[in-house]
Amino acid sequence: MQRVEVANPFLIQVYNDYEEATEDKTINLSKEDFIEIVKAVNSYVYRRYVCSIPTNSLNKTFALLGDNIEKENYKESVFAALILLEDYKEFPEDEEFKKSFIEKDVYNGRLRNYTLIKLENYAHDKDKMSFENKDITIEHVLPEGKNLKQCWRDILGENWQELQKKYVHTVGNLTFSNRPYNSKMQDDSFEDKMSVPGGIKYSNYRLSDDIAMCSKWDINEITSRSKRLAEDAVKIWKKCELPKEILKKYKNNIKAEKIKYDNMDHYPEMRKEIKEKYEELDKRILALNDNIERVYTKYYVAYKYEYSNFAEIIIYKWSINLLLDIPYDNILDERNICEDISNVGSWGTGHVQIKIRNDADIDYIIGLIKQSLENAERGE
């Protein structure tokens, strides 16, 4: 179980009620219900961690959960309160959680070991594996070193450095290994890694089963495995559910705190270089037209012209994503930095995506934004 200190006051309240329930018949809280509530809280906090939602509001959230407990319908009322949380307190839905889980840098996250252990043990029907052995290490199938061997560069292609950086620490590229075998494999080719006696292919870790079945290892394999593990993740860290008719009776009675987003405090904290790019971009977008309005939403910063979005910026720690509300076929992009996401989906409303990192050419990007703004000015 992950450590969730911020939830402790709420969970202590629930545990005390559970102990009192044996004598106080007005408290309807069984052992099974208590365990399900703990699991639901754990899933709520973990999903928010994966989705990079800031934790600075959780104290208030759990205080509100405690206020919404109906002791005669204990589990039901807690579940309803969790499900009906809104705005920045929301319990992330399956699709949002899966998308973030697939893309997240799991290896450098504080819950790295917890995440991989839960995934490993989910694959064990009965006997759960112990990870107290200090010889157990985490193996990157695609190596993480900067001096990548030529065989790996050939597999990744011309932009191998960018692809390695993007995918090497994602869950699809990670598995467990024992220290002696990990040191033997290091940055070897995939074929050589698979042939190491006692290594990935011959280990007892179920997490490695699908890797061992592969004949090659490239971005497609990493992405495919990340998606498969994300499907496991939504079952491990389940969002609690209640029938609609039950939720309906709680909907108007839930004590909630409504918040309007006046700043960027709920977004991930950007690295210095990315923050500088964002600030320059924000300043220059607002200077394009006196009628442009900037609006902070739950997931992105929206730039509006006459109440309609023409651009959105989604904030990440290492990059920002710019979305443009213009048909992909209508944008003139000589450098081919735009991506058509009309069939992919995103938190924003735009169908054209531009990923902005440290080396982004803001002058060129502003030219693309102008096209989207002109499209909005024409009412298209």
Number of C-alpha atoms within 10 A of each C-alpha: 9 12 11 12 10 17 18 13 14 19 19 11 11 22 17 10 19 20 14 14 17 13 9 11 11 13 18 17 22 16 12 9 15 18 12 15 20 16 17 20 23 19 23 21 22 20 26 19 18 22 19 17 20 16 15 11 13 15 15 14 23 20 13 19 20 18 15 20 19 15 18 13 13 21 22 21 22 23 21 24 26 25 20 18 20 15 15 23 23 16 22 22 13 18 12 14 22 24 16 18 25 24 19 20 18 22 20 10 13 10 16 14 17 13 18 20 18 16 20 18 17 17 14 13 7 8 8 13 12 8 11 7 8 8 12 15 18 16 23 23 25 25 22 16 13 9 10 17 13 10 11 19 16 10 13 18 11 10 9 15 14 10 15 20 14 14 22 22 22 22 27 27 24 24 22 23 23 19 16 13 20 22 12 14 23 16 20 17 19 19 12 11 20 22 13 15 12 15 23 26 19 14 17 14 18 17 22 19 15 12 22 17 10 13 10 14 18 17 18 10 17 22 18 13 20 24 19 15 19 23 17 17 21 18 12 14 20 17 21 19 13 13 8 8 8 12 18 12 11 16 13 9 10 19 15 18 12 11 10 10 14 10 11 15 10 19 21 16 16 16 13 12 13 22 19 13 19 22 11 12 19 15 10 14 19 15 11 13 12 8 12 19 16 17 15 18 20 18 19 22 21 20 22 19 19 12 10 15 23 26 29 26 26 21 21 16 14 16 19 21 18 24 30 28 23 23 15 18 9 10 16 12 14 8 7 8 12 21 13 16 14 14 7 7 11 16 13 22 18 24 21 22 23 19 15 20 15 15 9 13 11 15 10 12 17 15 13 18 22 17 18 25 25 14 17 19 13 8 10 10
